[in-house]
Amino acid sequence: MTRGVLLFGAESSAAEDVVDAARDLGVSVHLATHSEVYDRYSDGLRKKFTGTVFTDFRSPQTALEELELYCTTQGISGVLVGWEFLSPLATRLAARLGLPGHDVDRADAVRNKGSMAELFGKYAVPSPLCVAATSVDAAAAGIRAGRLAFPLVVKPAENAGSVGVAVIDSLDELPEAFERARQWSLEFPYGIPLDTTVLVQEYLEGPEFSIETVAFEGAFDHLAIVQKFTTGGGICEETGHTVPAQLDSATRASVLDVVEQGLTALGVRNGVTHTELKVTPDGPRIIEVGARPPGGHIMKVVEHATGISEARSYVQAAIGRRPDTRPLRTGAAAIRFISTPEHGVFSGLSGAHPTKGVVALQSYAAPGDRIGNDYERFTRIGHVIVRASSPAQANQLADDVVAGISIDLEN
């Protein structure tokens, strides 16, 4: 292994995919984390790292100095993000080391949705109208002043997934949604302080997609437009994804154009991005962008459909090597999450049988695990990934497999 990269955190399944991709490329992987977090990693994951540096992400300036010294000593030639809360610090470290990364002056905007919304407004990127507030009264005043029409989305400026997100239909619902959005002031597992500003945004009508992009020296290569499926309702949670999305050529072109406007506004230059977007009656509009690998096993779905390894492309871009993004196959793939709104003790899955076209069927829980939490309606128990010749066939197969699975819980 002739080169080394530093990975910021390894909390996500995508992070392990990136580690494996780096090793396949002959690139050694070093890890930046907290010692107590490292102790919770599996032995198998820990063995994949050439070196580990412990720092305190809650003190970003000190962490930056410690990590710069480590990288200089170890000859690190690329910086990667395995945990999205660490992306601004990773951008700043890459800049200090003179390594490929993003515009350091906009580092916070790819993590903080309030800063992101400001940049989108400044550069006229199609996106939701947005009010940022630190109190319920200020949020209500902003809604009235901006003449925002219900329904509206209320969400934290700095959190991940669907945590703290709600859709409201009136001002009467604002106080509860506002408090929910600012309930988490610290990130888990590192305890990084979060901006508790709350965003109130225009609700966008239309189907939702994510766009997986590799950036290299400021140019963008879009690997896939992914169809997203959600629960709907006041608190939307993802139920699955399908690649490729079924879009006509004109809509596809307009989607990618808006994505590139957004990435340019955010100063994205080298790495991978996950852009969430809706195609509204007025055209595509960006919801938000993450400058990191996607969650929800989307990279696996993209690879099953296209043959392109987004994880491999990410490593290549981070070390200054032109990413290999040539499709190796045509077809479709889909993931559906096996989820439940119930709370209880998990005892197993019934009806989870091998079926033609199913390439992965995984349970996240072991018998005896307690299921259910306070920040989401549905707890993911596992997932199924399928391959087919068309998106419609992949959707049908994935939905049929999940419909045949029962989650066994005991009180």
Residue, then its C-alpha position, 0 to 999 in steps of 0.5 A: m500500500t503506497r498511499g495513506v488516507l485519513l478517515f474521519g469517523a467510521e460510524s456508517s455502513a458507507a464508511e466501511d465500504v469506503v475502507d474496503a474500497a481504499r484497501d482494494l486500491g492499495v491505499s492504507v486507511h488511518l482513522a480519526t476518532h475518539s478513544e471511547v468510540y473506537d472501543r465500540y467498533s468491531d474487532g474486524l473493522r479495527k483490524k482494517f486500519t493501518g493507524t488510529v489517531f485519537t482526538d476530540f472533535r468537540s474542540p475543532q481547532t485543537a483537533l485540527e492541529e493534532l490531525e495535521l501533525y499526524c497526517t504530516t508524520q504519516g504521509i497522508s495523501g487524502v482526507l475522507v469523511g465517514w461521518e457527516f458531522l465531521s465534514p467541515l473539519a475534514t475540509r479544513l484539514a485537507a486545505r491545511l495539508g494542500l490535499p484535494g477537498h472543497d472550498v474551505d471558506r464554505a466548509d460549514a455550508v455542506r453540513n449546516k442547512g441554515s448556511m446552505a440555504e443562505l448560499f442557495g439564496k445568494y446564488a439563486v439555486p432553486s430550493p425551498l423558501c426558508v426562515a431560520a429562527t431561534s425561538v417559536d415567536a421568531a419563527a412565527a414572525g418569519i412565516r408571516a413576514g415571508r408569507l409562507a403558505f402551509p404546509l411547512v417543513v420544520k427541521p433542525a439546522e444541523n442534524a441528520g436523517s429525519v431526526g427532528v423533522a416534521v410537516i405542519d399544517s398551521l401555526d398551532e402546530l408550530p410550537e411542538a414541531f419547533e421544540r422537537a426540531r431543537q431537542w438534540s443539542l449534541e451529536f451522537p456519538y462524539g458529543i459535538p455541539l449542534d446549532t439549535t437554530v430551527l429552519v421553517q421551509e416551504y413544503l415542496e410537492g412532487p416526487e423525491f430523488s437523490i443524486e449521487t455525484v463524484a466531483f473531481e477538480g470542480a467537475f461533476d460526474h453524476l453516477a445515478i439519479v435515485q428514486k426515493f420512497t418515504t412514509g409520507g405524513g407529518i414525519c416522513e421517513e425513508t422506506g427505500h430507494t431504486v436505481p435508476a429513477q424513471l425520468d424522461s430525458a428532459t427532466r433528467a437534464s434539468v435535475l442534473d443542471v440544478v444539482e450542479q448549480g447547488l454544488t457550485a454554490l457550495g464550493v464542492r470540488n473533490g469528493v462525493t456528494h448526496t443531493e436530495l431534491k424534489v421535482t415540483p410542478d415548477g421544476p427541480r428544487i434542491i432540499e439539501v446536499g451532503a458532502r459525504p457518501p450516502g446512507g441507506h446502503i445507496m452505494k450498494v444499490v448504485e453498484h448493483a445497478t451500474g457496476i460503478s463503485e462510488a466508494r472507490s471513486y471517492v477514494q480516487a478523488a480524495i488522493g487526486r486520482r481521476p475517478d473511474t466512473r464508467p458504467l459496467r452494466t445496465g439494469a436496475a436495483a432497489i432496496r427496501f427497509i424492513s421496518t416496524p412502528e412497534h416497540g418490543v424485544f426482537s425475536g426474529l424475522s419470519g418469511a425471509h426466504p431466498t428468492k431469485g433476484v434478491v442479492a442481499l437480505q440483512s437483519y440489523a437486530a439480533p434476538g433479544d435486542r430491544i426495538g424502538n426509540d423516541y426520535e423516529r416512528f419506524t425502526r429499521i430492522g433490516h433491508v432487502i436489495v434486489r436486481a432486475s432488468s427494469p426499475a418497475q420490476a425491481n420495485q415490484l420484487a422488492d415490495d413483494v419480498v418485504a410484504g412477505i416478511s413478518i417482524d417478530l417482537e415480544n413485549 
